[in-house]
């Protein structure tokens, strides 16, 4: 497939160390779950051809980190997109839904991870997170899943484990928990779709970084509520200079979004 040419002196996004995971990842990850659920998202609704074109353009601009989830239905799309790219240059993150009662109502952990790998077409997944934790106490009521993910990590089919936090209590618990390699946290300067004030969240994430956790920021534009040019500028500047994150997920939906994100980040970094 021919690659889409890009502008602005062929600027590409840089790579950063993701805490103590041993990974270097692109500072921007392409989020494939905008308005995601029920095995679909705005990104998958673009269709396979457009999705692959965008993924290749993102890769050419240095975005080698792909954020997925089982619930987004994006595994096969990313799989198709990376088929012609060198796997060793790519970081793949996905998320698994878990339940407080520890049930296997979806499937056992290993069975789910094996399905994900098959859907993506990869021998291993770099990062697997427990998706959307909305309460504290998760390390007690989800031990069954944590053990399954630890075993997959031990067996080399995933490299790092962690949590996607959607509550303050869940995030507080994650920051000090030895099981957690990676924390995904909602943060922006507008306190939009966040779990506490920007000051409190960035202070907590600073503690997470000191503890060696990889910190990935999400909701950088407040779930698309703050996307004027000045708001994007404010959000990216905050993410790069104050938010105590290593990298950020952006739910880009066009090649123009990719170009704007890369050029803005590299101008402000």
WOQUI-V566818 format. One record per backbone hydrogen bond with DSSP energy under -1.0 kcal/mol. NH is the residue of the N-H (numbers start at 1). CO is the residue of the C=O. If there is no record, write none. Layout:
NH_CO ; NH_CO
This chain:
11_8 ; 13_61 ; 16_25 ; 18_23 ; 19_17 ; 20_212 ; 21_18 ; 25_16 ; 27_14 ; 29_248 ; 30_65 ; 31_250 ; 32_67 ; 36_33 ; 37_40 ; 39_71 ; 42_34 ; 45_41 ; 46_43 ; 47_44 ; 51_47 ; 52_48 ; 53_49 ; 54_50 ; 55_51 ; 56_52 ; 57_53 ; 58_54 ; 59_55 ; 60_56 ; 61_57 ; 62_59 ; 63_58 ; 64_62 ; 66_91 ; 67_30 ; 68_93 ; 70_95 ; 72_69 ; 73_70 ; 78_74 ; 79_75 ; 80_76 ; 81_77 ; 82_78 ; 85_82 ; 89_86 ; 90_87 ; 91_64 ; 93_66 ; 94_127 ; 96_129 ; 102_99 ; 112_108 ; 113_109 ; 114_110 ; 115_111 ; 116_112 ; 117_113 ; 118_114 ; 119_115 ; 120_116 ; 121_117 ; 122_117 ; 125_157 ; 127_92 ; 128_160 ; 129_94 ; 130_162 ; 131_96 ; 133_164 ; 140_137 ; 141_137 ; 142_138 ; 146_142 ; 147_143 ; 148_144 ; 149_145 ; 150_146 ; 151_147 ; 152_148 ; 153_149 ; 154_150 ; 155_151 ; 156_153 ; 157_152 ; 158_152 ; 159_125 ; 160_126 ; 162_128 ; 163_182 ; 164_130 ; 165_184 ; 166_133 ; 171_167 ; 172_168 ; 173_169 ; 174_170 ; 175_171 ; 180_177 ; 181_161 ; 182_161 ; 183_214 ; 184_163 ; 185_216 ; 187_218 ; 201_197 ; 202_198 ; 203_199 ; 204_200 ; 205_201 ; 206_202 ; 207_203 ; 208_204 ; 209_205 ; 210_206 ; 211_207 ; 212_209 ; 213_208 ; 214_181 ; 216_183 ; 217_247 ; 218_185 ; 222_219 ; 226_221 ; 232_228 ; 233_229 ; 234_230 ; 235_231 ; 236_232 ; 237_233 ; 238_234 ; 239_235 ; 240_236 ; 241_237 ; 242_238 ; 243_238 ; 246_215 ; 247_215 ; 248_27 ; 249_217 ; 250_29 ; 252_250 ; 258_254 ; 259_255 ; 260_256 ; 261_257 ; 262_258 ; 263_259 ; 264_260 ; 265_261 ; 266_262 ; 267_263 ; 268_264 ; 269_265
